[in-house]
Amino acid sequence: MDKLTHYRNSIQILLERHSQFKTQNADIENELFFDTVRDHSQLMRVGWNGLSRIYHTVLHFDIKDGKIWLQQNTTDIDIGQELTDMDIPKEDIILGLHPAYKRPHTGYGVAWGNE
């Protein structure tokens, strides 16, 4: 399996696993989005909590230039570690949710700007 296919499959498995965690509110659903043409993937929570609209990104990944960018993580789980447990090298995981100057200190890949 080539690298890009492995990364896409790993993200899909990870998001599907995390989508199994349901909220206690039956009016809030987990929704998965996979754009394999542009390599964007998300887990969102969508619905209603009483009169309040819930539209919340839980996890968001992009694949850019052969690296996995974690753009959003609102869980308390170390998603980077879950990716490394799936045989993805740390240098290929970019914590895009951190500013570029912090990335060298994360233990994961380094990329500058929004490339």
C-alpha positions as CSV (number, residue, x, y, z in Angstrom):
1,M,0.0,0.0,0.0
2,D,1.4,3.4,-0.9
3,K,1.9,6.1,1.6
4,L,-1.0,8.3,0.6
5,T,-3.5,5.4,0.7
6,H,-2.1,4.3,4.1
7,Y,-2.6,7.9,5.4
8,R,-6.1,8.1,4.0
9,N,-7.1,4.7,5.4
10,S,-5.6,5.5,8.9
11,I,-7.5,8.8,9.1
12,Q,-10.7,7.1,8.1
13,I,-10.3,4.3,10.7
14,L,-9.4,6.9,13.4
15,L,-12.4,9.1,12.6
16,E,-14.8,6.2,12.4
17,R,-13.5,4.9,15.8
18,H,-14.0,8.3,17.4
19,S,-17.5,8.7,15.8
20,Q,-18.6,5.8,18.0
21,F,-18.4,8.0,21.1
22,K,-22.0,9.4,21.3
23,T,-23.2,12.3,23.3
24,Q,-25.9,11.7,25.9
25,N,-28.2,14.0,23.9
26,A,-30.1,12.0,21.2
27,D,-30.6,15.2,19.2
28,I,-26.9,15.6,18.5
29,E,-25.4,13.3,15.8
30,N,-21.8,12.6,14.8
31,E,-21.2,13.2,11.2
32,L,-18.2,12.1,9.1
33,F,-16.9,13.9,6.1
34,F,-14.2,12.4,3.7
35,D,-13.1,14.4,0.7
36,T,-10.6,12.1,-0.9
37,V,-10.1,14.3,-3.9
38,R,-8.8,17.2,-1.8
39,D,-7.8,15.1,1.3
40,H,-9.9,16.8,3.9
41,S,-11.6,14.7,6.6
42,Q,-13.7,15.7,9.6
43,L,-15.8,14.4,12.5
44,M,-18.5,16.9,13.5
45,R,-21.3,17.0,16.0
46,V,-24.5,18.5,14.6
47,G,-27.9,18.9,16.2
48,W,-29.7,20.7,18.9
49,N,-29.2,21.1,22.7
50,G,-32.6,22.5,23.7
51,L,-32.8,25.8,21.8
52,S,-29.1,26.0,21.1
53,R,-27.7,24.9,17.7
54,I,-24.7,22.5,17.9
55,Y,-22.4,22.6,14.9
56,H,-19.0,21.6,16.2
57,T,-15.8,20.2,14.6
58,V,-14.4,17.5,16.8
59,L,-11.5,16.4,14.6
60,H,-10.2,17.7,11.3
61,F,-7.4,16.4,9.2
62,D,-5.9,17.4,5.9
63,I,-3.2,15.7,3.9
64,K,-0.8,18.2,2.3
65,D,2.5,17.5,0.6
66,G,2.6,13.9,1.9
67,K,2.0,14.9,5.5
68,I,-1.0,14.6,7.8
69,W,-2.1,18.0,9.2
70,L,-4.2,17.8,12.4
71,Q,-6.2,21.0,12.1
72,Q,-8.6,20.6,15.0
73,N,-8.8,18.3,18.0
74,T,-11.4,19.2,20.7
75,T,-10.9,15.9,22.5
76,D,-8.7,15.2,25.4
77,I,-7.0,12.3,23.4
78,D,-3.5,12.5,22.0
79,I,-4.5,12.0,18.4
80,G,-0.8,12.3,17.3
81,Q,0.0,9.2,19.4
82,E,-2.9,7.3,17.8
83,L,-1.5,8.1,14.4
84,T,2.0,7.0,15.3
85,D,0.4,3.8,16.7
86,M,-0.9,3.3,13.1
87,D,2.7,3.3,11.8
88,I,2.7,7.0,10.7
89,P,6.1,8.6,11.4
90,K,6.0,11.5,13.8
91,E,7.7,13.7,11.2
92,D,4.8,13.2,8.9
93,I,2.3,14.5,11.5
94,I,1.9,18.3,11.6
95,L,0.0,19.9,14.4
96,G,-1.6,22.6,12.3
97,L,-3.6,23.6,15.3
98,H,-0.4,25.1,16.8
99,P,1.3,28.2,15.4
100,A,4.4,27.5,13.3
101,Y,6.8,28.7,15.9
102,K,5.5,26.1,18.4
103,R,5.7,23.1,16.1
104,P,9.4,22.4,16.6
105,H,8.6,21.8,20.3
106,T,5.7,19.4,19.8
107,G,7.7,16.2,19.0
108,Y,6.0,15.9,15.7
109,G,6.7,17.3,12.2
110,V,7.6,20.9,11.5
111,A,6.1,23.0,8.7
112,W,6.1,26.7,8.4
113,G,3.2,28.9,7.5
114,N,0.1,27.4,6.0
115,E,1.8,25.3,3.3
